[in-house]
């Protein structure tokens, strides 16, 4: 699959050809309808002159059928051209928006890391291979980088959160927020535990297994600030690692019908 960078580079030149193609299609439709119009009118007149004496008023109806056919074909032709023009305009608008978003992402990544182009390519490749859109992956990456995640660890952290989110962009956003809150404070508290739980990640249970504690004891530890970022990280890696509940979940979701539309 071509990368977004390649698509953005070629977009302006390619859309010029698309718009020209719609104009050619319009011309062809007008030419076709004109030809049919001429033939239908001629046929209607010929039939009317031949059978007119015998059929009287019916001949007028036959001749008028040619005009009805012409109007019908012309209406179809105009509709087809309008649909083509609307589709072309929508495609141009979509491509322009995509190019602008890509440019903004590169600038933001450059401000955060000094390696905007490289980080953008990494996130672009991540989005191309998963069920996440570039927008949702880019938003999560911005938050992680701004909170102190090293660019060398960025893709690995994105994969961890992507598995936990099960390929869902909105869930990825919420889990990234909880993750970066813990990273900033360097401790896991009740609020973040609740955020993980509300998004389908049973972190309390996994921490209980790690520390050999009950759920109530884990909650009390979190209230007392006794669970650090590294503890949370280890629990999340257990959940997404080999044998974990979320292991390979992002790749599995990328193979679904909706996931294939994104990749």
C-alpha positions in Angstrom: 0.0 0.0 0.0 1.3 3.5 -0.9 2.1 5.6 2.1 0.2 8.7 3.0 3.3 10.8 2.3 3.4 9.5 -1.3 -0.4 10.1 -1.7 -0.1 13.6 -0.4 2.8 14.4 -2.7 0.9 13.3 -5.8 -2.6 14.5 -4.8 -2.7 17.9 -6.4 -1.5 16.7 -9.8 -3.8 13.7 -9.8 -7.0 15.6 -8.9 -6.5 18.0 -11.8 -6.9 14.9 -14.1 -10.0 13.8 -12.2 -11.7 17.2 -12.6 -10.8 17.2 -16.3 -12.3 13.7 -16.6 -15.6 14.8 -15.1 -15.7 17.7 -17.7 -15.1 15.2 -20.5 -17.9 12.9 -19.2 -20.3 15.9 -19.2 -19.4 16.6 -22.8 -19.9 12.9 -23.8 -23.3 12.8 -22.1 -24.4 15.9 -24.0 -23.1 14.5 -27.3 -24.9 11.2 -26.7 -28.2 12.8 -25.8 -27.9 15.1 -28.8 -27.4 12.1 -31.1 -30.3 10.2 -29.6 -32.5 13.3 -29.8 -31.8 13.7 -33.5 -32.6 10.0 -34.2 -35.7 9.9 -32.0 -37.1 13.1 -33.6 -36.4 11.7 -37.1 -38.0 8.4 -36.3 -41.0 10.0 -34.7 -41.6 12.2 -37.8 -41.2 9.3 -40.2 -43.7 7.2 -38.3 -46.2 10.0 -38.1 -46.0 10.7 -41.8 -46.4 7.1 -42.7 -49.3 6.1 -40.5 -50.8 9.6 -39.9 -53.6 9.3 -42.5 -54.7 6.0 -41.1 -54.4 6.7 -37.4 -55.3 10.4 -37.2 -54.7 11.8 -33.7 -52.7 8.7 -32.7 -49.9 9.8 -35.0 -49.4 12.9 -33.0 -48.9 10.8 -29.9 -46.3 8.6 -31.6 -44.4 11.7 -32.8 -44.6 13.2 -29.3 -43.1 10.0 -27.8 -39.8 11.0 -29.4 -39.8 14.2 -27.4 -40.6 12.4 -24.2 -37.7 10.0 -24.7 -35.4 12.9 -25.3 -36.4 14.6 -22.1 -36.0 11.4 -20.1 -32.5 10.7 -21.5 -31.5 14.4 -20.9 -32.6 14.2 -17.3 -30.6 11.0 -16.8 -27.6 12.6 -18.4 -27.7 15.7 -16.3 -28.1 13.7 -13.1 -25.1 11.5 -14.0 -22.9 14.5 -14.6 -24.1 16.2 -11.4 -23.3 13.0 -9.4 -19.9 12.8 -11.0 -19.1 16.4 -10.2 -20.2 16.1 -6.6 -18.1 13.0 -6.1 -15.1 14.7 -7.6 -15.5 17.7 -5.4 -15.9 15.5 -2.3 -12.8 13.6 -3.2 -10.8 16.8 -3.6 -12.0 18.1 -0.3 -11.3 14.9 1.5 -7.8 14.7 0.0 -7.0 18.3 0.9 -8.1 17.8 4.5 -6.0 14.6 4.7 -2.9 16.4 3.4 -3.4 19.3 5.8 -3.8 16.9 8.8 -0.6 15.1 7.8 1.3 18.3 7.5 0.1 19.5 10.9 1.0 16.1 12.5 4.6 16.3 11.2 5.0 19.8 12.5 3.6 18.8 16.0 5.9 15.8 16.1 8.8 17.9 15.2 8.1 20.3 18.0 7.8 17.4 20.5 10.8 15.4 19.3 12.9 17.3 16.8 12.3 14.3 14.5 8.9 15.1 13.0 9.3 13.3 9.7 10.6 10.0 11.3 8.0 9.9 14.0 5.2 10.7 11.5 6.4 7.7 9.3 6.3 5.5 12.4 2.8 6.5 13.3 1.7 6.3 9.6 3.0 2.7 9.4 1.3 1.9 12.7 -2.1 3.2 11.3 -1.6 1.4 8.0 -1.1 -2.0 9.7 -3.9 -1.7 12.3 -7.5 -0.9 12.6 -6.7 2.7 13.8 -7.1 5.7 11.6 -4.2 8.1 11.2 -6.2 10.7 13.2 -6.8 8.5 16.2 -3.2 7.1 16.2 -1.8 10.6 15.8 -3.8 12.0 18.6 -2.7 9.2 21.0 0.9 9.7 19.9 0.8 13.4 20.6 -0.5 12.8 24.1 2.1 10.2 24.9 5.0 12.3 23.6 3.8 15.4 25.4 3.6 13.4 28.7 7.2 12.3 28.4 7.2 9.0 26.5 10.5 8.7 24.6 10.1 8.5 20.8 12.1 5.3 20.8 9.4 3.7 23.1 6.4 5.4 21.3 5.4 2.6 18.9 5.8 -0.1 21.6 3.6 1.9 23.9 1.1 2.5 21.1 0.9 -1.3 20.5 0.4 -2.0 24.2 -2.5 0.6 24.4 -3.8 -0.6 21.0 -4.2 -4.1 22.2 -5.9 -2.9 25.4 -8.3 -0.8 23.3 -9.0 -3.7 21.0 -8.6 -1.6 17.9 -11.1 1.0 19.0 -10.0 4.6 18.3 -12.2 6.3 21.0 -11.1 3.7 23.6 -7.5 4.2 22.6 -7.9 7.9 23.3 -9.3 7.3 26.8 -6.8 4.7 27.8 -3.9 6.9 26.6 -5.2 9.7 28.8 -5.3 7.3 31.9 -1.8 6.0 31.0 -0.3 9.5 30.6 -1.9 10.7 33.9 -0.2 7.9 35.8 3.1 8.6 33.9 2.9 12.2 34.9 2.2 11.5 38.6 4.3 8.3 38.7 1.6 6.6 40.8 -1.6 4.8 40.0 -4.6 6.1 41.9 -8.3 5.3 42.1 -9.3 7.7 39.4 -7.0 6.0 36.8 -8.0 2.5 38.0 -11.7 3.5 37.3 -10.8 4.8 33.9 -9.1 1.6 32.9 -12.0 -0.4 34.3 -14.6 1.6 32.4 -12.8 0.9 29.2 -12.7 -2.9 29.7 -9.2 -3.3 31.3 -9.4 -5.2 34.6 -6.3 -3.7 36.1 -7.3 -4.2 39.7 -7.6 -7.9 39.2 -4.2 -8.2 37.4 -2.5 -6.1 40.1 -4.1 -8.4 42.7 -2.4 -11.4 41.1 0.9 -9.6 41.0 0.9 -8.5 44.6 -1.2 -11.5 45.9 -3.8 -9.0 47.3 -7.5 -8.8 47.2 -9.3 -6.2 45.1 -10.1 -4.2 48.3 -6.4 -4.2 49.3 -5.4 -3.0 45.8 -7.8 -0.1 46.0 -6.5 0.8 49.4 -2.9 0.7 48.1 -3.9 3.0 45.3 -5.5 5.5 47.7 -2.2 5.5 49.7 -0.1 6.1 46.6 1.6 2.7 47.0 1.3 1.6 43.3 3.8 3.2 41.0 3.9 3.7 37.3 6.3 0.8 36.8 3.8 -1.5 38.7 1.0 -0.4 36.3 3.3 -0.9 33.3 4.2 -4.4 34.4 0.5 -5.3 34.9 -0.4 -4.0 31.5 2.4 -5.9 29.8 1.2 -9.1 31.5 -2.3 -8.4 30.1 -1.0 -7.9 26.5 1.9 -10.3 26.6 1.9 -14.0 25.6 -0.9 -15.7 27.4 -2.5 -12.4 28.4 -6.2 -11.6 27.7 -5.4 -8.9 25.2 -2.4 -10.5 23.5 -2.5 -9.8 19.7 -6.0 -8.2 20.0 -5.1 -5.2 17.8 -3.9 -7.5 14.9 -7.0 -9.6 15.3 -9.3 -6.6 15.0 -7.4 -5.4 11.9 -8.5 -8.6 10.1 -12.2 -7.8 10.7 -14.3 -6.2 7.9 -14.3 -2.8 9.6 -10.6 -3.1 10.4 -9.7 -3.8 6.8 -11.4 -0.5 5.7 -8.9 1.3 7.9 -5.8 -0.6 7.0 
